[in-house]
């Protein structure tokens, strides 16, 4: 491959890290040992107070890949990713969360898609994934967004609007860097669904493709599952408010959004904290859009919610697998 071609295909890896001492080395090694080596790895230390920086610095001394370390005050995942994007000087950017890992040919497989696809306006390539525990043992393959090979390729905005169907989320995407100049950086006001938000903004203007291979190991462990459910719900509602205000009339707000909100509320019954937060956070006009089938009432929507789940279980192949995972993970 010529130097010019290599330069055109160069990839920078952005790893945001906050107190990631337990897993950051595994993430780093999986990026360093790619069969298609990245141009450089950018570690954004988002105000860590543990040994994250020391571990990365030691690894950088012997790494065959250039490792650039950016230290900043804590600003959240989107802020850290944005700092990494701004420090990138390659044509492609791949993101890897500090507790996840890649299969060794992850970047190579995704770059093959860019090189062989017939899509003319391709901006983002994602992949499939599985879930590992703290010890790196595979627990299960993805249930949340089974890779939709028929509908999640090409122009996918309407499909992606329903729910985040970009399997593997942040750690599984490879994006042309120039795209961020057009759609903007990650929304630092969002502390939930920032990946979904970015995917939607890209899908509004560009095409998306995928590799159907499992190329990412998403790690589920105690530290990344301790966020307050009420706080998570508040952040989720911020995402819905943002997109309700952005959608034009030709795009109806998906009923799946109403389903998720309803599930969050009924799964915490008899507590009324979630209902109270919903009413405080979501303006009345947005509630009427979300629950248009029941005149804006979440209470009246509950019977419809159960009917929709029964319908999906009967008529949608694979929905039982999704539904069981949805219940086990409290809608996450």
C-alpha positions in Angstrom: 0.0 0.0 0.0 1.4 3.4 -1.0 2.2 6.0 1.7 -0.5 8.3 0.2 -3.1 5.5 0.5 -2.0 4.7 4.1 -2.3 8.4 5.0 -5.8 8.6 3.5 -6.9 5.6 5.6 -5.2 6.7 8.8 -7.2 6.2 12.0 -6.9 7.9 15.4 -8.3 6.1 18.4 -9.9 8.2 21.2 -10.1 6.7 24.6 -11.9 8.8 27.2 -11.0 7.7 30.7 -12.2 8.7 34.2 -10.8 6.6 37.1 -10.2 3.7 34.7 -7.3 2.1 36.4 -8.9 -1.3 36.6 -9.4 -1.8 32.9 -7.6 0.9 30.9 -4.6 -1.3 30.2 -6.8 -3.9 28.6 -8.4 -1.3 26.4 -5.1 0.2 25.4 -3.6 -3.2 24.5 -6.6 -4.1 22.3 -6.1 -0.8 20.4 -2.3 -1.2 20.1 -2.5 -4.7 18.8 -4.8 -4.1 16.0 -4.0 -5.8 12.7 -4.6 -2.4 11.1 -2.6 -0.3 13.5 -4.0 3.2 14.3 -1.9 6.3 13.5 -2.1 7.3 17.2 -4.1 6.6 20.3 -5.4 9.7 22.2 -6.1 9.1 25.9 -8.3 11.8 27.4 -7.9 11.7 31.2 -11.1 13.4 32.3 -10.0 14.4 35.8 -9.1 11.0 37.1 -8.0 10.7 40.8 -6.7 7.2 40.6 -3.7 5.7 38.8 -5.1 6.0 35.3 -2.5 8.5 34.1 0.4 6.5 35.6 -0.7 3.3 33.9 -1.1 5.0 30.5 2.2 6.8 30.9 4.0 3.5 31.6 2.4 1.8 28.6 3.3 4.7 26.3 7.0 4.2 27.0 7.0 0.9 25.3 4.1 1.1 22.9 4.7 0.6 19.2 1.9 3.1 18.6 2.2 6.7 19.5 0.1 7.4 22.6 -0.9 11.0 23.3 -2.2 11.9 26.7 -4.6 14.8 27.3 -5.3 15.8 30.9 -8.4 17.9 31.6 -10.8 18.7 34.4 -13.8 16.4 34.6 -16.4 17.3 32.1 -18.1 14.0 31.3 -17.9 11.5 28.4 -18.9 13.9 25.6 -16.5 16.5 26.7 -13.6 14.0 26.8 -14.5 12.6 23.4 -14.7 16.1 22.0 -11.2 16.9 23.3 -10.0 13.7 21.6 -11.6 14.6 18.3 -10.0 18.1 18.3 -6.6 16.5 18.9 -7.0 14.1 16.1 -5.2 14.7 12.8 -6.2 11.6 10.8 -9.0 11.0 8.4 -10.9 8.6 10.6 -11.7 8.5 14.3 -12.6 5.4 16.3 -13.8 5.6 19.9 -13.1 3.1 22.7 -14.4 3.4 26.2 -11.8 2.7 28.8 -13.5 -0.4 30.2 -14.2 -2.0 26.8 -11.9 -3.9 24.4 -11.7 -4.6 20.7 -11.2 -7.8 18.8 -7.7 -7.6 17.1 -9.1 -7.1 13.6 -11.8 -4.6 14.5 -10.3 -1.6 12.6 -9.3 -3.7 9.6 -12.8 -5.2 9.2 -14.5 -1.8 9.4 -12.0 -0.2 7.0 -12.8 -3.0 4.5 -16.4 -1.8 4.6 -15.3 1.7 3.7 -13.2 0.4 0.8 -15.8 -2.0 -0.6 -19.2 -0.4 0.0 -21.2 0.9 -2.9 -22.8 3.6 -0.7 -21.8 7.0 -2.0 -22.3 9.1 1.1 -20.9 6.8 3.8 -19.9 8.5 7.1 -20.1 5.8 9.8 -19.4 2.1 10.1 -20.4 0.1 13.2 -20.3 -3.5 14.1 -21.7 -6.2 16.3 -20.6 -6.9 19.9 -20.9 -9.1 23.0 -20.9 -8.4 26.7 -18.1 -9.3 29.1 -17.8 -9.2 32.9 -15.1 -7.7 35.1 -12.8 -10.7 34.3 -13.2 -10.4 30.6 -15.5 -13.5 30.4 -18.2 -13.3 27.8 -21.6 -13.2 29.4 -23.9 -12.9 26.4 -24.2 -11.5 22.9 -26.0 -8.3 22.4 -29.7 -8.1 23.1 -30.3 -4.4 23.1 -29.8 -3.6 19.4 -29.6 -6.8 17.4 -28.0 -5.9 14.1 -30.7 -5.2 11.6 -29.1 -6.3 8.4 -32.1 -5.3 6.2 -32.9 -1.8 7.5 -29.9 -0.4 9.3 -27.7 0.2 6.2 -27.6 3.3 3.9 -30.2 6.0 4.7 -31.4 4.9 8.2 -32.6 8.0 10.0 -36.2 6.8 10.4 -35.1 3.4 11.7 -32.5 5.0 14.1 -35.1 7.4 15.4 -37.1 4.6 16.9 -34.2 3.5 19.2 -30.5 3.4 19.1 -30.0 0.5 16.7 -26.3 1.2 16.1 -25.0 -2.0 17.7 -21.9 -1.7 19.9 -22.6 2.0 20.5 -19.6 4.3 21.1 -16.9 1.7 21.3 -17.9 0.2 17.9 -18.0 3.0 15.5 -15.5 4.2 12.9 -16.3 7.7 11.6 -14.8 10.0 9.0 -13.4 12.9 11.0 -14.6 15.5 8.5 -18.2 14.6 9.5 -17.8 16.4 12.8 -17.2 19.6 10.9 -20.7 19.2 9.4 -22.8 17.7 12.2 -20.9 19.1 15.2 -19.3 17.5 18.2 -20.9 15.4 20.9 -23.6 17.3 22.9 -22.0 18.0 26.2 -25.4 18.9 27.7 -26.4 15.2 27.3 -25.4 12.7 30.0 -27.5 9.9 28.4 -27.8 8.7 24.8 -25.0 11.0 23.6 -24.1 8.2 21.1 -27.7 8.0 19.9 -27.8 11.7 19.5 -24.6 11.7 17.4 -25.8 8.8 15.3 -29.1 10.6 14.5 -27.3 13.8 13.5 -25.0 11.8 11.2 -27.9 9.8 9.8 -29.8 13.0 9.0 -27.2 13.9 6.4 -25.2 10.8 5.6 -25.3 7.0 5.1 -24.3 4.3 7.6 -23.0 0.8 7.1 -21.7 -2.1 9.3 -19.7 -5.2 9.7 -21.9 -8.0 11.1 -19.0 -9.6 12.9 -18.6 -9.3 16.7 -15.6 -6.9 17.0 -16.2 -5.3 20.4 -16.4 -6.6 23.9 -18.6 -4.2 26.0 -17.8 -4.6 29.7 -20.6 -4.6 32.3 -19.3 -4.3 35.8 -20.3 -2.8 39.2 -18.7 0.6 38.6 -20.5 1.3 35.4 -23.9 0.2 36.7 -24.2 2.3 39.9 -25.7 5.4 38.4 -28.8 6.6 40.2 -31.9 5.3 38.2 -33.7 8.6 38.9 -30.7 10.6 37.5 -30.5 8.3 34.5 -34.2 8.8 33.8 -33.7 12.6 34.1 -30.9 12.5 31.6 -32.9 10.3 29.3 -35.8 12.8 29.3 -33.4 15.6 28.3 -32.6 13.6 25.2 -36.3 13.2 24.3 -37.0 16.9 24.9 -34.1 17.8 22.6 -35.3 15.6 19.7 -39.0 16.4 20.0 -38.1 20.0 19.4 -36.0 19.1 16.4 -38.3 16.7 14.6 -40.2 18.0 11.6 -43.8 17.0 11.0 -43.0 14.1 8.7 -41.3 12.3 11.5 -43.6 11.1 14.3 -42.1 10.6 17.7 -41.8 6.7 17.9 -44.1 4.9 20.3 -41.0 3.1 21.6 -40.1 6.3 23.4 -43.4 6.2 25.2 -42.9 2.5 26.0 -39.5 3.1 27.6 -40.8 6.0 29.7 -43.8 3.9 30.7 -41.6 1.0 31.6 -39.3 3.2 33.7 -42.3 4.4 35.7 -44.2 1.1 36.2 -40.9 -0.7 37.1 -40.5 1.6 40.1 -44.1 1.2 41.3 -45.4 2.2 43.9 -42.9 5.0 44.0 -44.2 8.2 42.3 -40.7 9.8 42.0 -40.4 8.9 38.3 -43.9 10.2 37.5 -43.1 13.5 39.3 -39.8 13.8 37.5 -41.4 13.2 34.2 -44.0 15.9 34.7 -41.3 18.3 36.0 -38.9 17.7 33.2 -41.1 17.2 30.1 -43.2 20.2 29.1 -46.9 19.6 28.6 -46.7 20.1 24.8 -44.0 17.3 24.6 -46.0 15.0 26.9 -48.9 15.4 24.4 -46.6 14.4 21.6 -45.1 11.4 23.4 -48.4 10.1 24.6 -50.6 11.2 21.7 -52.4 7.9 21.7 -53.8 8.7 25.2 -54.1 12.5 25.1 -50.8 13.1 26.9 -51.6 10.8 29.8 -48.9 8.3 30.9 -51.5 6.6 33.1 -53.9 5.9 30.3 -51.0 4.6 28.2 -50.1 1.8 30.6 -52.8 -0.7 29.2 -51.7 0.2 25.7 -48.1 -0.5 26.7 -48.9 -4.0 27.8 -50.9 -4.7 24.6 -48.0 -3.5 22.5 -45.6 -5.8 24.2 -48.0 -8.8 23.7 -48.3 -7.8 20.0 -44.6 -7.6 19.6 -44.0 -10.9 21.3 -46.5 -12.6 19.0 -45.6 -11.0 15.7 -41.9 -9.9 15.9 -39.2 -12.6 15.7 -36.4 -12.2 18.2 -38.5 -9.8 20.3 -38.7 -12.2 23.3 -34.9 -12.1 23.4 -34.9 -8.3 23.4 -37.7 -8.1 25.9 -36.1 -10.4 28.4 -32.8 -8.5 28.2 -34.8 -5.2 28.6 -36.5 -6.5 31.8 -33.3 -7.9 33.3 -31.5 -4.6 32.8 -34.4 -2.4 34.0 -34.8 -0.8 30.6 -31.1 0.2 30.2 
